[in-house]
């Protein structure tokens, strides 16, 4: 596919917007990467867009892992288990995504955007508060809890990590999204960890899922590497700007405002892709 100079410039601007939204609200901003690439940059092939954004999101997530590693906010044991089973889901999701017609894929994605936007609007932002005071380690078992009940609880917890990793990986691979807004709640529910650890650990999965998705789509010739790199470059600058602005504004209010944007864009995508899906 031939890319014009103007589309390269638009790609950088799109990356700035995505990075800015991520820095502003702390998560969920990457959901805009796909509609921006389609309607703003002008790349109309849905599969090409998904493969490209997956690469950009994957690289960006792995870059951000470093700051969380320094703060010791990454649990490698849980993250590895979640990610390994998630990769299985990614491979299943990408296989189905590549054989799904582009119009239908965008139509389904639009409903995902609407659902995410409503979820962000209706639920409280747990990352909007300071969780540094929470204990970093897993809470000990109650003193009167028999050993065998403790073992059963731990095994069940591990099973939940595997299942939720598989499901999150599937969604990430099928739609080509980072899935941080899915992975963080999944980690909090399936593993006994704090919010800070969940956010840091989720980046391992987001980065891996993104790169595996991009590799699978790249094998099919559905990745524009230069566009992905420009997205990442713009996202770095946008992220710094968003983070600076967020310090002077109430993050919960920003989150609700952003959720409305996601719903509106989702509705627009549903209308635009309806005819192609039918």
SULURTA-V293790 format. One record per run of one state. SS is the DSSP state (a for helix, b for strand, c for the rest). FROM is the first residue (numbers start at 1). TO is the last residue. If there is no record, write none. Layout:
ss=SS from=FROM to=TO
ss=SS from=FROM to=TO
//
This chain:
ss=c from=1 to=4
ss=a from=5 to=25
ss=c from=26 to=28
ss=a from=29 to=40
ss=c from=41 to=45
ss=a from=46 to=70
ss=c from=71 to=75
ss=a from=76 to=99
ss=c from=100 to=101
ss=a from=102 to=122
ss=c from=123 to=125
ss=a from=126 to=128
ss=c from=129 to=146
ss=a from=147 to=175
ss=c from=176 to=179
ss=a from=180 to=190
ss=c from=191 to=194
ss=a from=195 to=219
ss=c from=220 to=224
ss=a from=225 to=246
ss=c from=247 to=250
ss=a from=251 to=277
ss=c from=278 to=278
//
